């Protein structure tokens, strides 16, 4: 099993969700996040005063899936989330040791 953590722009969430559903993935976790990478934030004007917004709004998607679904899921995320501009996000992949469905006690791939 693998875990995908994808950091994307918030307005791309619906497109990414639909793309993942099209490749057969149903369960995702979505978290609101703030951060910055190479784009470093930006300056805004509020009531005549200029201030720096260091942390930009992002969305973090977490998915645990079977190994054989990994490439399709990554491809779906990249295609749906990509704008071609700085700040499109990142995808991290890690191995999962185990999973347990609390309701039924199912383990491993059966739990996801």
Backbone torsions as a table, in degrees:
resi	resn	phi	psi	omega
1	UNK	NA	149.9	179.1
2	UNK	-127.2	157.8	174.2
3	UNK	-121.7	127.7	174.5
4	UNK	-104.5	129.5	170.9
5	UNK	-118.4	117.3	-178.5
6	UNK	-119.2	128.4	176.1
7	UNK	-103.4	119.8	-175.5
8	UNK	-133.7	170.1	174.5
9	UNK	-72.7	139.5	-175.7
10	UNK	-55.8	-37.8	-176.5
11	UNK	-72.6	-6.2	178.3
12	UNK	-95.7	-2.2	-174.8
13	UNK	-58.2	-48.8	-177.9
14	UNK	-61.8	-41.3	179.4
15	UNK	-64.4	-41.3	179.7
16	UNK	-67.0	-42.7	178.7
17	UNK	-59.4	-46.5	179.4
18	UNK	-63.9	-40.4	179.3
19	UNK	-63.9	-38.9	178.4
20	UNK	-68.3	-38.9	177.7
21	UNK	-64.7	-36.1	179.4
22	UNK	-64.7	-29.6	178.3
23	UNK	-91.0	3.1	173.4
24	UNK	100.8	10.5	177.6
25	UNK	-95.4	135.0	-176.4
26	UNK	-112.4	-41.6	-173.4
27	UNK	-97.2	119.6	173.4
28	UNK	-134.8	154.4	174.4
29	UNK	-114.1	135.3	-178.1
30	UNK	-122.6	131.3	178.7
31	UNK	-127.2	142.4	172.3
32	UNK	-79.1	138.4	-177.8
33	UNK	-140.2	163.3	173.6
34	UNK	-133.6	143.4	179.1
35	UNK	-179.8	-177.3	175.2
36	UNK	-154.2	154.9	175.4
37	UNK	-125.6	-124.0	-178.5
38	UNK	-67.8	-24.0	-177.4
39	UNK	-74.8	-14.6	170.1
40	UNK	60.7	10.1	-177.6
41	UNK	88.6	-170.1	-178.6
42	UNK	-155.1	169.7	-179.8
43	UNK	-101.3	137.4	177.4
44	UNK	-128.0	159.6	177.8
45	UNK	-109.1	127.3	178.8
46	UNK	-135.3	118.9	-179.5
47	UNK	50.2	42.7	176.5
48	UNK	82.8	-7.5	180.0
49	UNK	-106.4	139.6	179.3
50	UNK	-93.0	135.9	175.9
51	UNK	-143.7	157.0	-176.2
52	UNK	-96.3	129.5	174.0
53	UNK	-97.3	99.9	-176.7
54	UNK	-74.9	-40.5	-174.9
55	UNK	-107.3	120.4	-178.0
56	UNK	-93.5	148.5	179.5
57	UNK	-68.2	134.2	178.6
58	UNK	-137.5	170.7	173.5
59	UNK	-125.7	135.5	177.0
60	UNK	-109.7	125.4	178.3
61	UNK	-108.9	132.8	175.9
62	UNK	-120.4	132.8	-179.6
63	UNK	-138.0	131.2	170.2
64	UNK	-108.7	129.0	-173.0
65	UNK	-147.4	166.2	177.1
66	UNK	-69.7	150.3	-177.7
67	UNK	-53.5	-38.3	-175.2
68	UNK	-72.1	-10.6	178.2
69	UNK	-95.1	-8.7	-170.8
70	UNK	-58.1	-53.4	-175.7
71	UNK	-61.9	-41.4	179.3
72	UNK	-64.5	-40.3	-179.4
73	UNK	-66.5	-44.2	179.8
74	UNK	-62.9	-44.8	179.1
75	UNK	-60.2	-41.3	179.6
76	UNK	-64.6	-42.3	-179.8
77	UNK	-64.7	-47.7	-178.0
78	UNK	-60.2	-47.8	-178.8
79	UNK	-62.6	-40.5	-176.0
80	UNK	-78.9	-31.2	-173.2
81	UNK	-93.8	-16.4	-173.0
82	UNK	-74.8	127.8	173.1
83	UNK	-112.5	-17.2	-176.9
84	UNK	88.5	2.0	179.8
85	UNK	-106.8	160.5	176.4
86	UNK	-60.5	142.4	179.6
87	UNK	92.8	9.8	178.6
88	UNK	-62.5	-26.1	175.1
89	UNK	119.4	-168.1	-177.8
90	UNK	-144.2	158.1	174.4
91	UNK	-124.8	130.5	176.9
92	UNK	-117.6	139.0	179.8
93	UNK	-123.4	133.0	176.7
94	UNK	-138.6	161.3	178.6
95	UNK	-85.3	145.7	178.0
96	UNK	-112.0	128.4	-179.4
97	UNK	-72.3	-38.2	-177.7
98	UNK	-168.5	166.6	177.6
99	UNK	-147.3	145.3	179.1
100	UNK	-135.3	127.0	173.7
101	UNK	-83.6	119.1	-174.4
102	UNK	-61.6	-44.2	-175.3
103	UNK	-61.3	-44.4	-172.1
104	UNK	-107.2	-17.8	-176.1
105	UNK	83.7	2.4	177.9
106	UNK	-59.2	149.0	-178.0
107	UNK	-128.5	166.0	177.1
108	UNK	64.2	-144.3	-177.2
109	UNK	-62.0	-27.9	177.8
110	UNK	-64.8	-24.1	-177.2
111	UNK	-81.9	-16.6	-178.6
112	UNK	-99.9	NA	NA
